[in-house]
Amino acid sequence: MIKAHAVRFSLPTITIVFHGGEPLLVGTSDLECFARTARKMLEPLVQVRMGIPTNGVLIDDDVLRICDSWKIQIGVSRDGGELEHDRHRLWKSPASEIRRSIAPA
């Protein structure tokens, strides 16, 4: 469908955003498979940009490798300041989730 739409409207570029809840919950193998498949099917016809919004907690070396390999841009979101952000988390831990998401690996 995406390919047909891009061809029909002569789109020079399309942007695919992996979105919904926490998109990194899909797992690294599925993320990589989708990125590889999208590029393989679309890039001969149209430039593909990819992005993924995340709270950053699940970013690890594998995610960074996949995003680098397949040129997926990462956007890190947060819900306000530290208190507001942590108030909306379903789990409560001694460490702030904001601090965990921006801490160096």
Secondary structure, DSSP 8 states (H G I E B T S, - for coil): -HHHHHHHTT-SEEEEE--SS-GGGG-HHHHHHHHHHHHHHHTTTSEEEEEEEE-STT--HHHHHHHHHTTEEEEE---SSHHHHHHT-SS--SS-HHHHHHS--
